[in-house]
Amino acid sequence: MFDQLLDDIVLEIVCHLSTARDVARLASSCKHLHSILSEDGWRTFVRTCFPLHSLPLGKTAPKWDELANNLTRQARAWDMKAFQTTAYTDDRRRDGNYFAGFTNTGRPFHPVIDARLVFDKSWELAAWGAGEDIVGRFRPHNSRGESDAWFRMEGKTNGYEAGVGDVTAIHLTEPNGKLGILVGRANGDLQLVSAAPGSAGKALSTFKIPTPTGGLEATTWTSIGSIDTLPNQTSVIAGNRATVSLFSLDADETGATLPLDSQTFDVPGQGGRKQFIHSAKALNNDTIICALSNDADPIRYLTVTPSGFTPNLASKNHSLLASRGIDTDKKQTVRAIQPVNPGPAGHTNLLLSAWDDGTIRLLDIRTPSAHDVLYRDMYQPFETHSSLLTYGSDHFVAGSNELEALKVFDFRWAKSYHHSAALPCWSGTPFPDPLRGTSSRSLSMRGVGCDHPRGRACVWHEYARRDYYRPNYRFHVMPFRDATRSSTSRVFSLAKASDVSDSFYVGLAGAVAEFSTTVPGEAEQDEVAACVTSAAAKRGWRARASHFSFAETDDGLLTPGMSMSTFMPRLAQRFGDEVGAPQFREWWSKTPPKTAAWHRWDPSFWRPTHFTF
């Protein structure tokens, strides 16, 4: 029957399939459907089920079946907290780091990180500043490190010393198809350095940002704090802590490139005193967003015109803020900003911003919008955030400005894909319960299975889609078990190569942590592949397995009248970490519980008490 249908009708049917398994089974039913679905079918599935993600499309068409496999696997891993974490530390430094600990006199570097897909989206490049050095790694996209290639550009070879020569901002770019690294340092230097084979480390351009004056000559103000490129890759936006400048990105070795225009922000009534700029990012090709400190309007945007910048105040949704008890006239600080789901053309007005009152706000910068939302971690409602990382408009990660903690928030927009749809029906609810931590009893006396003709889901499939059973959560990055001392660290930076990349990167004191999604139950948490460790060792770095714990923290939406600190969430650790008995770590593998399929977490976090009433 299906082989007689028009191709468009078959693809319309695919739009209504909820799992990749259904598409694969339909494609295997006959040769005609296989020929249609092998490319067009998987493309339709990806675009239908993952419309909130920004897909990295290169010059060559992607393998849509592999892309569907990656996206569905990653969706399951994020929901089940199935991550393998790797800590990268510099063996050549003696200042210590977060994972091994450091003394009170130790001054470990503060890594700034960026990541990008390169070579027609087939490789992932991650690069970070390690003191005065630049360190990076090439890896085939979503591979496990078999072909890792590291590089290290030592700052001392170019005259940079620790401290004033430290890398304070970094951004990967490909102007005119040539791979480069934009590097900003504490002394105010800004360069475009080649990362292409054959010329890596060569300075292609130097950019001159106006130096702060009037008592602002300290390194705190002169250091480069922000670097970004416009989506069309023709211009770079960069700034120190007092000035934001726009430069042409055409490589020029003849001298320092002067800005096309620069902008400072004055403190009202302070005699020309300048505002402290925490961050500047390109919203699209003609709009630059700036995050300021201690101002009643801490978000400004600059419109790029032929005559230069036109500064504007970002809009405020007064009714939304007032309904949440937020004073719109109070001076606030915004430490991190991130445009949301810009799409292929880079056009969006939605901005995610981290405010020092603990809120993370999704706002339209030009006019109040129905999309405006406020998010807050109700467990630590006033904890400030240093960095933001968005996965399209599906979910985002916020790095704590106070602890080594990462907060994962769902945007809470309607989803087209739930990994739970591929699991068998059941008459109980997902467990453990987010608040009580208990198992589940059968709640329905009707048939266990879903009744698709009547549009009725079984108890488990119905409840698995509810926000209550899909809470936000916070990761706590844990130090090494053999650490000689305990140290704390805030999160200095976050980065990922794309919305469909397996890994994201976290900058901690003297170290970089990589979180990689895995198949639930298959992560080797106590070891790192030999190919990964050997590639890092060639450049003086060490790769070791690290660990994390997590706590679930409600849905994250700040609604009118909601009380704060309403509960104390349970901190979940891996079974072996908690009891210190590796022989019990996989107790569930010997005799799998009958209800194991409906557990919400990765098996390494299971407890025997989760399967008892």
C-alpha positions in Angstrom: 0.0 0.0 0.0 2.7 2.5 1.0 4.7 1.9 -2.1 1.8 3.3 -4.2 1.7 6.6 -2.3 3.2 9.8 -3.7 6.5 10.8 -2.1 5.0 13.9 -0.6 2.3 11.9 1.2 4.9 9.5 2.5 6.9 12.4 3.9 3.8 13.8 5.4 3.3 10.5 7.3 6.9 10.8 8.5 6.0 14.2 10.1 3.6 12.3 12.4 6.1 9.6 13.5 7.4 10.3 17.0 10.5 8.1 17.1 13.5 7.3 14.9 12.6 3.6 15.3 9.3 4.2 13.6 11.0 5.8 10.6 13.6 3.0 10.4 10.9 0.3 10.4 8.9 2.1 7.8 12.0 2.4 5.6 12.7 -1.3 5.9 9.2 -2.3 4.8 10.0 -2.2 1.0 12.6 -1.0 -1.4 10.5 1.9 -2.6 10.1 3.4 0.9 13.8 2.8 1.6 14.8 4.8 -1.4 12.5 7.7 -0.3 13.3 7.7 3.4 17.0 7.1 3.3 17.6 10.8 2.8 14.4 12.8 2.5 12.7 10.8 5.2 15.4 11.4 7.8 15.7 15.0 6.8 11.9 15.4 7.4 12.2 13.6 10.7 15.1 15.8 11.9 13.4 19.1 10.9 10.0 18.0 12.4 11.3 16.6 15.7 14.1 19.0 16.4 12.9 22.4 15.1 14.3 24.2 18.2 17.9 23.3 17.3 20.2 25.1 15.0 21.6 22.6 12.5 25.2 23.0 11.3 24.8 22.6 7.5 28.0 22.7 5.5 28.7 22.9 1.8 28.0 19.2 1.4 24.6 17.7 2.5 24.7 16.1 5.9 24.0 12.4 6.4 20.5 12.9 7.8 20.3 9.4 9.3 23.5 10.0 11.3 22.2 13.4 12.3 18.9 11.9 13.5 20.8 9.2 15.5 23.0 11.9 17.1 20.1 14.1 18.1 17.9 11.3 19.5 20.8 9.9 21.5 21.8 13.3 22.8 18.2 14.0 23.8 18.1 10.8 25.8 21.5 11.5 27.4 20.5 15.0 28.6 17.3 13.8 30.1 18.9 10.8 31.8 22.1 12.7 32.9 24.2 10.2 30.9 27.6 12.1 30.6 31.2 11.1 30.7 33.4 13.8 32.1 37.1 14.3 31.4 39.4 16.8 33.2 42.3 18.4 31.2 45.1 19.9 33.3 48.4 21.4 32.4 51.3 19.2 33.6 53.8 22.0 33.1 52.2 24.3 35.7 52.7 24.1 39.4 50.0 26.5 40.5 47.5 23.6 41.0 44.0 23.4 39.6 40.5 22.8 40.8 40.6 19.0 40.3 43.8 18.4 42.3 43.5 21.4 44.6 45.7 24.4 45.0 47.2 26.4 47.9 46.0 29.8 49.1 49.0 31.3 47.4 48.4 29.4 44.2 47.1 31.4 41.2 45.8 28.9 38.6 44.9 30.4 35.3 41.3 31.2 34.4 40.5 29.5 31.1 38.4 31.2 28.4 37.1 28.7 25.8 35.6 28.6 22.4 34.7 25.7 20.1 33.7 25.5 16.5 33.0 23.1 13.6 35.6 23.4 10.9 36.6 21.9 7.6 33.1 21.9 6.2 31.6 20.9 9.6 33.4 17.6 9.7 35.9 18.4 12.5 35.5 20.0 15.9 38.1 22.5 17.1 38.2 23.5 20.8 40.6 26.2 22.0 41.3 27.9 25.3 43.6 30.3 27.0 45.9 28.7 29.6 47.6 31.6 31.2 49.7 33.2 28.4 49.4 30.1 26.2 46.8 29.1 23.7 45.9 25.4 23.7 43.6 23.6 21.3 42.4 20.2 20.0 41.2 19.0 16.7 38.8 16.1 16.7 36.5 14.5 14.1 33.0 15.6 14.9 31.3 13.4 17.5 34.2 10.9 17.5 35.7 9.5 20.7 39.2 10.8 20.3 40.8 8.2 18.0 42.2 11.0 15.8 42.8 13.8 18.3 45.4 16.3 17.3 46.5 18.9 20.0 48.5 22.1 19.5 50.0 24.6 21.9 51.0 28.2 21.1 53.3 29.3 23.8 52.9 33.0 24.7 56.5 33.4 25.9 57.8 32.9 22.3 55.9 36.0 21.4 57.0 38.0 24.4 54.0 37.5 26.6 54.5 36.9 30.3 52.2 35.3 32.9 49.7 37.8 34.3 49.6 40.8 32.0 50.0 38.6 29.0 47.3 36.1 30.0 44.6 35.2 27.4 41.3 36.8 28.6 39.1 36.3 25.6 39.2 33.9 22.6 37.0 33.4 19.5 37.4 31.0 16.6 36.6 32.3 13.2 37.0 31.5 9.5 37.3 34.8 7.5 37.5 34.1 3.8 37.6 30.4 4.6 40.9 30.6 6.5 40.8 29.2 10.0 41.9 31.7 12.7 41.8 32.4 16.4 41.0 35.9 17.7 43.0 36.3 20.9 42.5 39.0 23.5 44.9 39.5 26.4 45.1 41.2 29.8 47.3 44.0 28.5 44.8 45.0 25.9 46.4 43.2 22.9 44.0 41.8 20.3 45.2 39.6 17.4 44.0 37.3 14.7 46.3 34.3 14.8 46.3 31.6 12.1 45.1 28.1 13.1 45.4 26.7 9.5 47.9 23.9 8.7 51.2 25.3 7.6 50.8 28.7 9.2 49.5 28.0 12.7 50.6 30.5 15.2 51.3 33.3 12.7 49.7 36.7 13.5 47.5 37.7 10.7 46.1 40.9 12.0 46.5 43.2 15.0 43.5 45.3 16.2 43.8 48.5 18.2 41.1 49.1 20.8 41.1 52.6 22.5 42.9 52.4 25.8 40.8 53.4 28.9 41.8 56.7 30.4 40.9 58.9 33.4 42.1 56.6 36.1 41.0 53.4 34.3 44.4 52.3 33.1 44.5 49.3 35.5 44.5 45.8 34.0 41.0 45.3 35.2 39.8 47.8 32.6 42.3 47.3 29.8 42.0 43.5 29.5 40.0 42.3 26.5 36.7 40.9 27.9 34.7 40.1 24.8 35.3 39.0 21.2 32.7 38.0 18.7 32.2 38.0 14.9 29.1 39.1 13.0 27.2 36.1 11.5 28.4 37.1 8.0 32.1 36.8 9.2 33.1 40.2 7.7 33.6 42.1 11.0 34.7 41.5 14.5 33.2 43.1 17.6 35.6 43.3 20.6 36.1 45.3 23.7 37.9 45.9 26.9 36.0 46.8 30.0 35.3 50.4 29.0 35.0 50.4 25.2 33.3 48.2 22.5 34.8 48.5 19.0 34.0 47.2 15.5 36.7 46.1 13.1 36.9 44.8 9.6 38.0 41.2 9.6 40.1 41.4 6.4 43.6 40.1 7.3 46.2 42.8 7.2 49.8 42.3 8.3 50.9 45.9 7.6 50.0 47.4 10.9 47.4 47.7 13.6 43.8 47.8 12.3 41.9 50.8 13.6 38.2 50.4 14.6 35.4 51.4 12.3 33.7 52.8 15.3 33.9 52.6 19.1 31.4 53.0 21.9 31.6 53.8 25.6 28.8 54.1 28.1 28.8 56.9 30.7 27.6 56.6 34.2 24.8 59.2 34.6 25.8 62.1 36.8 29.3 60.9 37.4 31.2 63.4 35.3 32.0 61.2 32.3 32.9 58.1 34.4 32.6 55.0 32.2 30.4 51.9 32.7 32.1 48.5 33.2 31.3 46.3 30.3 31.0 42.6 31.2 30.2 41.2 27.7 29.5 42.2 24.1 28.0 39.9 21.5 26.6 40.1 18.0 22.9 39.6 17.9 22.8 39.7 14.1 24.7 41.4 11.3 23.6 44.9 12.3 23.0 44.7 16.1 25.5 44.4 18.9 24.4 43.6 22.5 26.3 44.9 25.6 26.0 43.8 29.2 26.9 46.5 31.8 27.5 46.6 35.5 25.4 48.4 38.1 22.9 50.3 36.0 19.1 50.6 35.8 19.4 49.6 32.1 22.3 47.1 32.1 21.5 45.8 28.6 22.2 48.1 25.7 22.2 47.4 22.0 24.2 49.2 19.3 22.7 49.4 15.8 25.5 49.2 13.1 24.9 51.9 10.5 27.1 53.3 7.6 27.9 56.2 9.9 28.7 54.1 12.9 27.0 52.9 16.1 23.6 54.1 17.3 23.1 53.2 21.0 19.8 52.1 22.3 18.3 50.9 25.6 16.9 47.3 25.5 13.2 47.1 26.1 11.8 46.1 29.5 8.7 44.0 29.9 7.4 46.0 32.9 4.2 44.0 33.4 6.1 40.7 33.4 8.8 42.0 35.8 6.3 43.6 38.2 4.2 40.4 38.4 7.3 38.6 39.6 8.1 41.2 42.2 11.1 42.7 40.4 11.9 46.4 40.7 12.5 47.6 37.1 14.2 50.8 38.3 16.8 49.1 40.6 20.4 49.1 39.5 21.5 45.7 38.3 24.5 43.9 36.8 24.3 41.6 33.8 27.3 39.3 33.6 26.5 37.1 30.7 24.4 37.3 27.5 23.6 34.9 24.7 21.4 35.3 21.6 18.9 32.5 21.3 18.4 30.4 18.2 19.6 32.8 15.5 19.0 30.4 12.7 21.0 30.2 9.4 20.6 33.9 8.6 21.5 35.1 12.1 18.3 37.2 12.7 16.8 37.2 16.1 15.7 39.7 18.8 15.6 37.1 21.6 18.3 37.4 24.2 19.1 35.3 27.2 20.8 37.2 30.0 22.1 36.4 33.5 21.3 39.0 36.1 22.9 39.4 39.5 19.5 39.0 41.3 19.8 35.3 40.3 17.3 35.5 37.4 18.0 34.4 33.9 15.8 36.3 31.5 14.7 35.6 28.0 13.6 38.9 26.6 13.0 40.6 23.2 15.4 43.5 23.2 13.3 45.7 21.0 9.8 45.4 22.3 8.0 43.4 25.1 7.0 40.0 23.6 4.9 37.0 24.4 8.1 35.0 24.4 9.6 36.9 27.4 10.2 34.4 30.2 12.1 34.5 33.6 14.0 31.5 34.9 15.4 30.9 38.4 17.0 28.0 40.2 14.6 27.8 43.2 17.2 25.9 45.2 19.7 28.7 45.1 17.5 31.6 43.9 20.1 34.4 44.3 23.2 32.6 43.0 24.8 34.7 40.2 25.9 33.2 36.9 29.1 33.9 34.9 28.3 32.3 31.5 25.5 30.9 29.4 25.4 28.2 26.7 22.3 27.7 24.6 21.2 24.7 22.6 19.0 26.4 20.1 15.8 27.2 22.0 15.5 23.7 23.5 17.6 24.0 26.6 20.5 26.0 28.0 23.4 25.7 30.6 24.3 28.4 33.1 27.7 28.4 34.8 27.7 29.5 38.4 29.7 32.6 39.3 30.2 31.3 42.8 30.7 27.5 42.7 31.8 24.8 40.4 28.2 24.2 39.4 26.4 24.0 36.1 22.6 24.5 35.9 20.7 22.9 33.0 17.4 24.7 32.2 14.7 23.7 29.8 13.2 26.6 27.9 9.9 24.9 28.5 8.7 25.5 24.9 6.6 22.8 23.3 8.7 19.8 22.2 8.2 17.7 19.2 10.5 14.8 20.4 10.5 12.9 23.7 12.9 10.0 24.0 10.4 8.3 26.3 8.1 7.7 23.3 10.3 4.9 22.2 10.1 3.0 25.5 7.5 0.4 26.3 4.1 1.2 27.9 3.6 0.9 31.7 0.8 1.7 34.2 3.2 3.5 36.6 4.8 6.9 36.6 8.4 7.7 35.9 10.7 7.2 38.9 12.4 8.1 41.1 9.9 10.8 42.0 11.6 14.2 41.6 10.6 15.4 45.1 10.1 12.2 47.1 12.8 10.0 45.5 10.5 7.0 45.6 9.6 4.3 43.2 6.2 4.0 41.5 3.1 1.9 41.8 0.7 1.2 39.1 -1.8 4.0 38.9 -4.2 2.7 36.3 -6.6 -0.3 36.2 -7.2 0.2 32.5 -5.0 -1.5 29.9 -1.3 -1.0 30.2 -0.8 0.0 26.6 -1.4 3.3 24.8 -4.7 3.5 22.8 -3.6 5.3 19.7 -6.9 5.1 17.7 -8.5 7.0 20.6 -5.6 9.3 21.2 -5.1 8.0 24.7 -1.6 7.5 26.2 -0.8 5.0 28.9 0.0 6.4 32.3 3.8 6.3 31.9 3.9 7.9 28.4 1.4 10.6 29.6 3.4 11.5 32.7 6.8 11.2 31.1 6.0 14.3 29.0 5.0 16.4 32.0 7.4 19.1 33.2 7.2 17.7 36.8 9.0 14.5 35.6 11.4 16.5 33.4 12.9 18.9 36.0 15.9 21.1 35.6 19.0 20.0 37.4 22.4 21.3 38.5 25.7 19.5 38.0 28.4 19.8 40.7 31.8 19.1 39.1 33.8 17.0 41.6 37.5 17.1 42.3 39.7 14.0 41.9 39.3 11.4 44.6 43.1 11.5 45.3 43.2 15.4 45.5 45.6 16.5 48.3 43.4 19.4 49.3 39.9 20.8 48.6 39.6 23.9 46.5 36.6 25.8 45.1 36.2 27.4 41.7 33.6 29.3 39.9 32.8 28.6 36.3 34.8 30.9 34.1 33.5 30.0 30.7 31.3 27.6 28.7 31.6 26.5 25.0 30.4 24.0 22.4 31.0 23.5 18.8 27.3 23.2 17.7 23.9 22.2 18.9 24.5 18.7 17.6 27.9 18.2 19.2 28.3 15.4 21.8 30.6 17.6 24.0 30.6 20.9 25.8 33.5 22.5 27.7 33.7 24.1 31.1 36.5 26.4 32.2 37.5 25.9 35.9 40.5 27.2 37.9 43.6 25.8 36.1 41.6 23.2 34.2 39.1 22.5 31.5 36.3 19.9 31.9 34.7 18.2 28.9 31.1 16.8 29.3 30.3 14.2 26.7 27.0 12.6 26.1 27.0 8.8 26.2 24.6 5.9 25.8 23.0 5.4 29.2 24.8 2.6 31.1 27.8 2.4 28.8 30.1 5.2 30.1 33.5 4.1 31.4 33.6 6.6 34.3 37.0 5.6 35.7 39.2 5.7 32.7 39.9 7.8 29.6 40.8 6.2 26.3 44.5 5.8 25.7 44.3 7.7 22.4 42.9 10.7 24.3 45.5 10.7 27.0 48.5 10.2 24.6 47.3 13.0 22.3 47.0 15.4 25.3 50.4 14.4 26.7 52.2 15.4 23.5 51.4 19.0 24.4 52.1 18.8 28.1 48.5 18.2 29.2 47.0 15.4 31.1 43.5 13.9 30.5 41.9 12.1 33.5 38.4 10.9 34.1 36.4 13.1 36.5 33.0 12.8 38.2 30.0 14.9 38.9 26.9 14.8 41.1 23.6 16.4 40.4 20.4 17.7 42.0 17.0 18.2 40.4 15.6 21.7 40.9 12.0 22.0 39.7 10.9 23.4 36.3 12.8 26.7 36.6 10.0 29.0 35.5 9.6 32.1 37.7 5.8 32.4 38.0 3.8 35.0 40.0 3.6 34.3 43.7 6.1 31.5 43.7 8.0 31.2 46.9 11.8 30.7 46.9 13.9 27.9 48.4 10.8 25.7 48.5 12.6 22.4 49.0 16.0 20.8 49.5 16.8 18.6 46.5 18.6 15.3 46.9 22.2 15.2 45.7 22.6 12.2 43.5 26.1 10.6 43.2 27.2 7.6 41.3 26.7 4.5 43.3 30.4 3.7 43.5 31.3 7.2 44.5 28.8 7.3 47.4 29.6 4.0 49.0 33.2 3.7 48.1 32.8 0.1 47.0 33.5 -0.4 43.3 32.3 -4.1 43.5 28.8 -2.8 44.1 28.8 -0.1 41.4 26.9 -2.3 38.9 24.7 -4.2 41.3 21.9 -3.8 38.8 23.7 -5.6 35.9 23.6 -9.0 37.7 19.9 -9.0 38.3 18.2 -6.1 36.4 15.1 -4.9 38.2 11.9 -5.6 36.4 11.0 -1.9 36.2 14.5 -0.8 35.1 13.2 0.4 31.7 11.2 3.2 33.3 13.9 4.7 35.5 14.6 8.3 34.7 18.4 8.4 35.3 21.5 6.8 33.9 22.1 3.3 35.5 25.2 4.5 37.3 23.0 6.7 39.5 20.5 3.9 40.4 20.0 2.8 44.0 18.3 -0.3 45.3 15.8 1.9 47.1 14.6 3.3 43.8 13.0 -0.1 43.0 11.2 -0.6 46.3 8.0 1.0 47.5 
